[in-house]
Amino acid sequence: MANMNRYRLLHITEFQYDGPVSESYNEVRLRPMQDEWQSCLSFRLTTHPMSHPSSHLDFFGNWVHQFNILPDHRQLRIETDTVVLIHEQLPPPGTGVPLQDIHGMKDALLDDFYDMLLPTIYTPHLAGLKAIIEGAEELAGGTTLGFVEAATRIIHEGFRYEKGATHVKSSIADALSSGAGVCQDFAHLLIAAARVRGLPARYVSGYLVPRRTAEPGASVEEVIGGQASHAWAEVYVPGLGWSPQDPTLGRPVGLRHVRIAYGRDYGDVAPVRGVYKGHAGQRLSVDVRVRPALDDEGCEHLKETAAGPAAPPAELEPPQQQQEQQQQ
């Protein structure tokens, strides 16, 4: 039987422009993390037009690849081909410190996790979070881990998953007012609620392997949200460590989650970000294919698919314009 925790991922991001553009400067965070939770067995990045990417680790330890396309071009295609192994994790050894003790740990937590406790543009500390926090406290059973898991379920049950309800620059204010969003918004909601309650929290960018893809005999299939990357959150539970939670699914992260990068919010870990010169508008399309890296006979397979335009042209202001991918 093949190792069903070993996956191969093909991620294609394509920008199509209405006319010629030039001097495109880009950075991507698409290489999976290498840690006790997973192993990145191989990673390949290619671009069309061709470039010569360089790489480095950012402040949070994420892999960043940078490349430039200087001549005129009407299309930019970024492809990554990755094989990753997800490791089995033992259940949490307890529930952490009692929830009532968190306030008394405020100064110590600020010293250790200052960046992961402050509000950000995406995660402002708003009054609308009160219902999530109070509801989670009632269901927590007095434990910090119980609070984190309850907040995750409340967001899952209380907000609609709706593509187009928000945009790449949306803060939690948009999701709170509309009651809808995508995984990027739900991760930000959990992060903001945890921070208001005094718990450090961080944003995680990655992929979610579809359930049927993670089972024997599965066919190629898009990730949740449709042809896009996924996002969730990790909340620090004193006495226990980082607790990874997926509010889009309403439960803890499991063997189907592939971690790419983490930061204070989406702004630290955008999968693809860049600028270019030109008056042309752009169309962005993202296509992700995930499947077990090995079948039962030990053969490696992945059917490549071309990414098609996903949205009408956006009206952007020249001369320098931005291009960025929302996590859905």
LUMPAMAR-919939 format. One record per residue (C-alpha): residue in three letters; z negated, x negated, y. Coordinates in nm, 2 decimals, padded with zeros to 4 digits. Layout:
pator|up|east|north
ALA|Z|X|Y
...
***
This chain:
pator|up|east|north
MET|00.00|00.00|00.00
ALA|00.09|-00.14|00.34
ASN|-00.18|-00.20|00.60
MET|-00.16|00.12|00.81
ASN|-00.35|-00.04|01.10
ARG|-00.07|-00.28|01.17
TYR|00.19|-00.14|01.41
ARG|00.51|-00.24|01.57
LEU|00.58|-00.11|01.92
LEU|00.90|-00.11|02.12
HIS|00.84|-00.04|02.49
ILE|01.15|00.01|02.71
THR|01.12|00.06|03.09
GLU|01.45|00.12|03.28
PHE|01.51|00.15|03.65
GLN|01.85|00.28|03.75
TYR|01.95|00.25|04.12
ASP|02.19|00.46|04.32
GLY|02.35|00.14|04.46
PRO|02.32|-00.24|04.45
VAL|01.97|-00.39|04.50
SER|01.85|-00.75|04.51
GLU|01.54|-00.97|04.52
SER|01.35|-00.78|04.26
TYR|01.00|-00.92|04.20
ASN|00.81|-00.78|03.91
GLU|00.50|-00.82|03.70
VAL|00.41|-00.64|03.37
ARG|00.09|-00.60|03.17
LEU|00.23|-00.51|02.83
ARG|00.09|-00.78|02.59
PRO|-00.19|-00.64|02.37
MET|-00.54|-00.80|02.40
GLN|-00.66|-01.05|02.14
ASP|-01.03|-00.99|02.06
GLU|-01.27|-00.86|01.79
TRP|-01.10|-00.52|01.80
GLN|-00.74|-00.62|01.75
SER|-00.50|-00.91|01.69
CYS|-00.17|-00.95|01.87
LEU|00.05|-01.09|01.59
SER|00.37|-01.13|01.79
PHE|00.50|-01.04|02.14
ARG|00.85|-01.07|02.29
LEU|00.96|-00.98|02.64
THR|01.32|-00.96|02.75
THR|01.49|-00.83|03.06
HIS|01.84|-00.72|03.16
PRO|01.96|-00.88|03.38
MET|01.82|-01.19|03.22
SER|01.52|-01.37|03.37
HIS|01.28|-01.64|03.29
PRO|00.93|-01.48|03.29
SER|00.61|-01.68|03.34
SER|00.27|-01.57|03.22
HIS|-00.10|-01.61|03.31
LEU|-00.43|-01.44|03.26
ASP|-00.57|-01.23|03.55
PHE|-00.93|-01.20|03.67
PHE|-01.01|-00.96|03.39
GLY|-00.85|-01.16|03.11
ASN|-00.53|-00.95|03.08
TRP|-00.20|-01.11|03.01
VAL|00.04|-01.08|03.31
HIS|00.41|-01.17|03.29
GLN|00.61|-01.22|03.61
PHE|00.98|-01.24|03.67
ASN|01.24|-01.22|03.94
ILE|01.59|-01.08|03.96
LEU|01.75|-01.22|04.28
PRO|02.13|-01.13|04.26
ASP|02.26|-00.78|04.32
HIS|02.21|-00.54|04.03
ARG|02.22|-00.17|03.97
GLN|01.99|-00.15|03.67
LEU|01.68|-00.32|03.55
ARG|01.57|-00.29|03.18
ILE|01.24|-00.44|03.06
GLU|01.18|-00.45|02.68
THR|00.88|-00.56|02.49
ASP|00.86|-00.59|02.11
THR|00.51|-00.62|01.97
VAL|00.33|-00.63|01.64
VAL|-00.05|-00.57|01.65
LEU|-00.33|-00.53|01.39
ILE|-00.62|-00.30|01.47
HIS|-00.95|-00.39|01.31
GLU|-01.19|-00.16|01.15
GLN|-01.51|-00.11|01.36
LEU|-01.86|-00.02|01.24
PRO|-02.02|00.29|01.39
PRO|-02.24|00.23|01.70
PRO|-02.58|00.09|01.59
GLY|-02.78|00.35|01.78
THR|-02.75|00.55|02.10
GLY|-02.85|00.29|02.36
VAL|-03.14|00.32|02.61
PRO|-03.27|00.67|02.70
LEU|-03.06|00.83|02.97
GLN|-03.37|00.87|03.19
ASP|-03.41|00.49|03.20
ILE|-03.07|00.43|03.36
HIS|-03.19|00.48|03.72
GLY|-03.46|00.21|03.68
MET|-03.19|-00.03|03.56
LYS|-02.97|00.01|03.87
ASP|-03.03|-00.33|04.02
ALA|-02.98|-00.52|03.69
LEU|-02.66|-00.33|03.62
LEU|-02.52|-00.39|03.97
ASP|-02.58|-00.77|03.92
ASP|-02.40|-00.77|03.59
PHE|-02.12|-00.51|03.65
TYR|-02.08|-00.48|04.02
ASP|-01.70|-00.42|04.01
MET|-01.73|-00.16|03.74
LEU|-01.99|00.05|03.94
LEU|-01.83|00.08|04.28
PRO|-01.60|00.37|04.38
THR|-01.23|00.29|04.42
ILE|-00.93|00.46|04.58
TYR|-00.85|00.62|04.24
THR|-01.22|00.69|04.15
PRO|-01.40|00.81|04.47
HIS|-01.75|00.95|04.42
LEU|-01.68|01.31|04.50
ALA|-01.90|01.62|04.49
GLY|-01.66|01.78|04.24
LEU|-01.80|01.54|03.97
LYS|-02.14|01.72|03.98
ALA|-02.04|01.98|03.73
ILE|-01.92|01.72|03.48
ILE|-02.23|01.51|03.52
GLU|-02.48|01.80|03.49
GLY|-02.30|01.95|03.20
ALA|-02.30|01.61|03.02
GLU|-02.67|01.57|03.09
GLU|-02.75|01.90|02.93
LEU|-02.56|01.81|02.61
ALA|-02.67|01.45|02.59
GLY|-02.98|01.50|02.39
GLY|-03.16|01.25|02.62
THR|-02.94|00.96|02.51
THR|-02.70|00.75|02.71
LEU|-02.43|00.75|02.44
GLY|-02.48|01.13|02.41
PHE|-02.41|01.16|02.79
VAL|-02.09|00.95|02.76
GLU|-01.96|01.14|02.46
ALA|-02.04|01.48|02.62
ALA|-01.87|01.39|02.95
THR|-01.56|01.29|02.75
ARG|-01.55|01.63|02.57
ILE|-01.61|01.82|02.90
ILE|-01.31|01.66|03.07
HIS|-01.10|01.72|02.76
GLU|-01.20|02.09|02.75
GLY|-01.21|02.16|03.12
PHE|-00.88|02.01|03.24
ARG|-00.52|02.09|03.14
TYR|-00.28|01.82|03.02
GLU|00.01|01.88|03.25
LYS|00.29|01.63|03.33
GLY|00.39|01.64|03.69
ALA|00.05|01.78|03.81
THR|-00.03|01.44|03.96
HIS|00.16|01.13|04.05
VAL|00.11|00.75|04.01
LYS|-00.10|00.72|04.32
SER|-00.32|01.03|04.26
SER|-00.70|00.99|04.28
ILE|-00.94|01.22|04.09
ALA|-00.93|01.45|04.39
ASP|-00.60|01.59|04.28
ALA|-00.71|01.66|03.92
LEU|-01.04|01.81|04.04
SER|-00.86|02.05|04.28
SER|-00.58|02.15|04.04
GLY|-00.77|02.14|03.71
ALA|-00.48|01.95|03.55
GLY|-00.35|01.60|03.51
VAL|-00.24|01.33|03.26
CYS|-00.43|01.06|03.07
GLN|-00.44|00.84|03.38
ASP|-00.63|01.11|03.57
PHE|-00.87|01.19|03.28
ALA|-00.96|00.83|03.24
HIS|-01.04|00.81|03.61
LEU|-01.25|01.12|03.59
LEU|-01.47|00.98|03.32
ILE|-01.50|00.65|03.50
ALA|-01.60|00.81|03.82
ALA|-01.85|01.05|03.65
ALA|-02.01|00.75|03.46
ARG|-02.04|00.54|03.78
VAL|-02.20|00.82|03.98
ARG|-02.46|00.85|03.70
GLY|-02.52|00.47|03.72
LEU|-02.32|00.36|03.42
PRO|-02.06|00.08|03.45
ALA|-01.71|00.20|03.34
ARG|-01.36|00.05|03.32
TYR|-01.01|00.17|03.28
VAL|-00.81|00.08|02.97
SER|-00.43|00.07|02.95
GLY|-00.26|00.09|02.61
TYR|-00.09|00.30|02.35
LEU|-00.19|00.58|02.12
VAL|-00.02|00.57|01.78
PRO|00.07|00.94|01.69
ARG|-00.12|01.07|01.39
ARG|00.19|01.12|01.17
THR|00.31|00.77|01.26
ALA|-00.02|00.63|01.14
GLU|00.03|00.79|00.79
PRO|00.25|00.68|00.50
GLY|00.61|00.79|00.52
ALA|00.60|00.86|00.89
SER|00.91|00.88|01.10
VAL|00.95|00.72|01.44
GLU|00.77|00.92|01.70
GLU|00.67|00.92|02.07
VAL|00.32|00.86|02.19
ILE|00.11|01.14|02.33
GLY|00.24|01.26|02.67
GLY|00.60|01.19|02.57
GLN|00.77|00.85|02.61
ALA|00.49|00.68|02.80
SER|00.19|00.46|02.76
HIS|-00.16|00.59|02.72
ALA|-00.49|00.53|02.90
TRP|-00.86|00.59|02.84
ALA|-01.20|00.45|02.95
GLU|-01.48|00.23|02.83
VAL|-01.84|00.31|02.95
TYR|-02.12|00.05|02.92
VAL|-02.42|00.18|02.74
PRO|-02.72|-00.05|02.79
GLY|-02.86|-00.17|02.46
LEU|-02.53|-00.08|02.28
GLY|-02.24|-00.23|02.47
TRP|-01.90|-00.09|02.58
SER|-01.83|00.26|02.44
PRO|-01.45|00.33|02.43
GLN|-01.38|00.70|02.49
ASP|-01.05|00.89|02.52
PRO|-01.10|01.20|02.74
THR|-00.74|01.31|02.68
LEU|-00.83|01.36|02.32
GLY|-01.20|01.44|02.38
ARG|-01.34|01.19|02.14
PRO|-01.41|00.81|02.09
VAL|-01.13|00.56|02.06
GLY|-01.02|00.49|01.70
LEU|-00.78|00.29|01.49
ARG|-00.48|00.45|01.65
HIS|-00.55|00.31|02.00
VAL|-00.39|-00.02|02.10
ARG|-00.55|-00.19|02.39
ILE|-00.33|-00.37|02.65
ALA|-00.54|-00.44|02.96
TYR|-00.85|-00.32|03.14
GLY|-00.97|-00.32|03.50
ARG|-01.16|-00.12|03.76
ASP|-00.89|00.15|03.76
TYR|-00.51|00.20|03.71
GLY|-00.44|-00.02|04.02
ASP|-00.56|-00.33|03.82
VAL|-00.35|-00.27|03.51
ALA|-00.02|-00.09|03.59
PRO|00.21|-00.16|03.30
VAL|00.51|-00.23|03.52
ARG|00.50|-00.30|03.90
GLY|00.75|-00.45|04.13
VAL|00.94|-00.44|04.46
TYR|01.31|-00.48|04.55
LYS|01.54|-00.50|04.85
GLY|01.80|-00.24|04.91
HIS|01.87|00.11|05.04
ALA|01.93|00.26|04.70
GLY|01.70|00.52|04.54
GLN|01.58|00.48|04.19
ARG|01.53|00.66|03.86
LEU|01.26|00.55|03.62
SER|01.26|00.61|03.25
VAL|01.01|00.49|02.99
ASP|01.05|00.50|02.61
VAL|00.79|00.40|02.36
ARG|00.84|00.38|01.99
VAL|00.55|00.31|01.75
ARG|00.53|00.30|01.37
PRO|00.36|00.10|01.10
ALA|00.49|-00.25|01.10
LEU|00.53|-00.26|00.72
ASP|00.63|00.01|00.48
ASP|00.49|00.04|00.12
GLU|00.75|-00.21|00.00
GLY|00.64|-00.47|00.26
CYS|00.96|-00.42|00.47
GLU|00.95|-00.41|00.85
HIS|01.14|-00.14|01.03
LEU|01.19|00.00|01.38
LYS|01.48|00.21|01.50
GLU|01.56|00.12|01.85
THR|01.63|00.40|02.10
ALA|01.77|00.38|02.45
ALA|01.57|00.52|02.73
GLY|01.74|00.79|02.92
PRO|01.68|00.90|03.28
ALA|01.36|01.10|03.31
ALA|01.35|01.21|03.67
PRO|01.58|01.28|03.97
PRO|01.64|01.00|04.22
ALA|01.34|00.94|04.46
GLU|01.40|00.91|04.83
LEU|01.26|00.57|04.92
GLU|01.25|00.38|05.25
PRO|01.44|00.05|05.28
PRO|01.44|-00.24|05.30
GLN|01.17|-00.33|05.05
GLN|01.08|-00.06|04.80
GLN|00.82|-00.03|04.52
GLN|00.87|00.06|04.16
GLU|00.57|00.15|03.94
GLN|00.50|00.34|03.61
GLN|00.25|00.62|03.58
GLN|00.05|00.64|03.26
GLN|00.09|00.98|03.10
***
